[in-house]
Amino acid sequence: MKSTFLYILLILLTAVGLSACTSTDEPDPDPGVKESRRTVMVYMLADNSLGSSDFDHLDLNEMQKGVVNGALGENARLLVFHEAYLGATPVMKEITPEGIVVLKTYPSDISGVEASTMHLALDDMKALAPAASYGLVLWSHATGWIEDGIVESLPAADIPMPLSFGVSGRKKMNIRTLASVLYGRDLDFLYFDCCYMMGIETVYQLRDAAPVMAGSPTELPSAGMPYDVTLPYFFREGAPDLEGAAKATFDYYNSLTSSSRTCTMSVIRTAGLPRLAEATKAIYTLSKAGMPKNFTPQRYSAVSVSNCNYFDFAHYVRKLGEEHPDLLADFDSALAATVSYEEATPYLWSAVELLHHSGLSTYILPSYDDASDRGYNTLDWWADAASALGE
């Protein structure tokens, strides 16, 4: 399923160099712990401005409220890997109707954006709360495809691995690292409670992490997801309802007024991404890199076009393919099979009118020569689609 040799090599090297943290050496589940129907873990990295403003504890209170009100349903568990502000010792917590319980305390010198730490937390999720179904919520700051994080040397290999989900102190984890950690983890869903993660470059890199993903292609308000409202959708009997959770988040912000009424949400089914890449490549092959003439792209952030890293994906592709109706029809069909839900408020922060919203963002390269900017040409989306753009 991987489209580049380097990506496969990095995964194999990670498996060798981090063997103490990978699935081959997962801690054995406690035989006295009964397997639950579903376990969801919130991976909460709050050693940043969100933590200094106490948004992590506000969300923990929302989770507690939701669980007390029956959000888990029957035979399910909610865990939180919590890295608090100012380098506090990370802990694994469980949210129960009786209160918040600490299940494990981690070494104080680890960072939540390091691959080894996330591997360990995912292993512990399965050991401490074994289940038939697993879901993961990523909670922090994020910048999607932009690879500007730290570089970590893999043990037993002198190859640097770039570490842009999450902010832990001054460190970040790049999207390729996140993809390598989540690969093969048997997650049923991935929910991004952070900004800018529903970009085509990002979700395509993570296409093997889970069959369904939800989040926002734009900036989210710092308060993020209203957990007391959304948790029941994660723990629904049968398949988790990501569309319901995304809609609940959108409805919450859409009910507000003035600049507080700002939100975009979408859900994608990753099985549709390979076909969407092929349909996009067919259009890109007949196009050139750079901003199309006489075109004002839909911005997904409140900055100038020249400084923007996130534009509406379909608005851009449809402009490139406007003279090729057959290719556009195939693209629209592939997009509809991939994006199962999308909604947007009329404005972003009362500053950017949202006239176009396909549920996915994309970066518009200024020119083909700019492909190396912030690691864009290292992404799978570049290899499988965007590199077809002409110079």
Buried (B, 14 or more C-beta within 10 A) or exposed (E): EBBBEEBEEBBEBBBEBBBEBBBEEBEEBEEEEEEBBBBBBBBBBBBBEBBEBBBBBBBBBBBBBBBBEEBBBEEBBBBBBBBBBEEEEBBBBBBBEEEBEEBBEBEEEBBBBBBBBBBBBBBBBBBBBBBEBBBBBBBBBBBBBBBEBBEBEBEEBEEEBBBBBBBBBEBBBBBBBBBBBBBEBEBBBBBBBBBBBBBBBBBBBBBBBBBBBBBBBBBBBEBBBBBBBBBBBBBBEEEBBBBBBBBBBBBBBBEEEEEBBBBBBBBBBBEBBBBBBBBBBBBBEBBEBBBBEEEEBBBBBBEEEEEBBBBBBBBBBBBBBEEBEEBBEBBBBBBEBBBBBBBBBEBBBBEBEBEBBBBBBBBBBEEBEBBEBBBBBBBBBBBBBBBBBEE
